[in-house]
Amino acid sequence: MFVHSQRRSRRGIAALLSAGLLGLAGAGAAWSATAGTATAAQGLRTCAVSDLYVSMGRKEGAAGSVYWPIRFTNTSATSCTLRGYPGVSALDPAHRQIGPAATHSGRPFTTVVLAPAHSVSAVIRTTNGPIGGPCLRTGTYLRVYPPASFRAVLVPASWTICSHLFQVGPVNTQGAL
């Protein structure tokens, strides 16, 4: 399991991406400028954990809920694909799981092509306080399994599951749950 640190990796990710992009430019390789939804992603491989930098976006609240995007950034030199829902659970400082893992939001999904140095996200959701049930203790990390992966990444993230609601949406380019 990898632990990703926001502070440490911002510097490192810039160096990795710069080196990868310079290598592509030097080799004369063509690559997509943005992440996009593939209608036929034939020939592209599924993104591996080693291809991805996993981080948290900006937490937002609306209509009694808290939403927080999990960002998947392609740090490899080639495009790869993600399809479906990541596995997500909250962990305490000793890496013990707090409550159940996130359930799927039920939103339909497609295959997303992730170009080098670009990001897509999957949004997690809980209630903004005890609105129909208690809140569990606050987690220190999120354990994130990218779609189609059996390897997890630990992301430092303060997350409190409330009212028995913990959902995750599919990986997408719109930032939708």
N, C-alpha and C positions, 0 to 999 in steps of 0.2 A: 504494500500500500504506500502511495506517495503522499506526502504532506506538502501542500502548496501554500506558500506564504505570500500575501498581497505585497508587502513591502519589499521583500527580497526579490521576488520574481518580476516586478515592474522593470527593474534595471536589467535583469537577465533576459527577460522576454524581448526587450528592445534589441539587445545584442544578437539573440538567436534569430529574430525576424530579419534584422538587417543583413546578417550573414547569409541567411537563406535566400532573401530577395536578390542580394548581390550575386550570389551563385547562379540564380536563375537568369538574371540579366546577362551575366558573363557568358553563360552557355547558349544564349539566344533562345531560350525556351519561352514558349507562350503560356500564359496562365490567366485565369479569369480574374477580373478586377474585384468582383464581389462574390459573396456567398449567394447561392440561389437554390431554388427548388428544381430538382431534376425531373424531367418527364421520363427520361431513360438514362440512368446513370451507369449504363453498361461499361465495363472496362475499368471503372474506378473501384478502388478497394474501400472497405469500411475503415474509418478512423480508429486507430489503436490508442490506448491510453498514452503511450509514448509519443504520439503525434499531437497530443492536446495539452493545452494549459487550461485548467479549470479554475474559475474565479467567480466572485459574486459581483453582480451589478448593483444598482441603487435600489434600496428597499423603499417601497411606497405603500401607503394605506389608502383604502377607498371603501366606502359602504360597509364598514365593520370588518373588513378583511385587511390582511397584510400580504403584499405580493413582493417576491424577491427573485429576480432572474439569476439563473446559474449560467454563466458564459463559458462556452467551449471555443477556444481559439486554436486554430491549426498552426502549430509551430514547425511542421515538416516542410519540405521543399516541393511537395506535390499535393494536388487536390485529393480529397478523400470524402467519404459520405457518412452521414449519420441518419438513422431512421428509427423513429419511435420514441419511447419514453426512457429517461434515465432512471436508475434506482437511486432513491435518496432516503437517508435516515439521519436523525439528529443524534449526536454523541456527547457524552460528558467529557471532562478533562482526562479521564482514564480510558477513553475510547470505548466506553460501554454505551450501548444503544439506549436512548430514552424514548419510550413509547413505540408504537408501531411505525413501520416505514411508510412513506408517502404512498397514497393511492393515486391511480391515474385519473386525470380529469375527464376522460372520455372524448376529448377532442380528436377528430380525425387527423391523420398525419400523412406526410409524404416523405420521400427521400430528399435530404438536403445535401447539396454539394458544398463542401467547405474548401474554399481556395486557400492557398498559403497566406498566412498573416491576417486572415479574416475570422470573424466570430459569428456564432449563432447562439441562441439561448433556449432554455427551458425554464418556465416560471413555476416557483413553488408558492403555496398559499396556505394560510391559517387564518383564524379569526383574530381580531384586534382586541383580545382580552376574553374573559370568561362569559361568553354570550349564550350558552346553552350547555355548559359543562365547564369543568375546571381547567386550569392551565397546568401543564407539566413543568418540571424544573427546566431552566434555560440550558440549552446545549452550548457547547464550546466549539464544536466542529459539525460540519455536514459530511457524511460519507456519501460520495457520488460515484455511481457506476454509469459510465457513458452507455448509451444504447448499444446492445450487442456485445457488451464487455463483461468479463468475469473478474476484472481487476478494478479496484476502487481507488479513488483519490480522496484524501482528507483535506477539506477546505476549512480554514479557520472562519467560523461564522457563529455569531450569537443568535440563536433561534429558539423561540418558545412556542411550542405547539399548544393551542387552546381549543376548547370546546370539541374535542375529538375530531378535529378537522385538520388534515395534513394532506394536501394534494400537490401533484406535479403535472405539468402539461408536457406535451411532446416537444422535442427539439424543433425549432422553427426560426424563420427569419423575421417574423413580425413581432416577437416578444409577447405572444398571446399565451394564456393559460389553456 
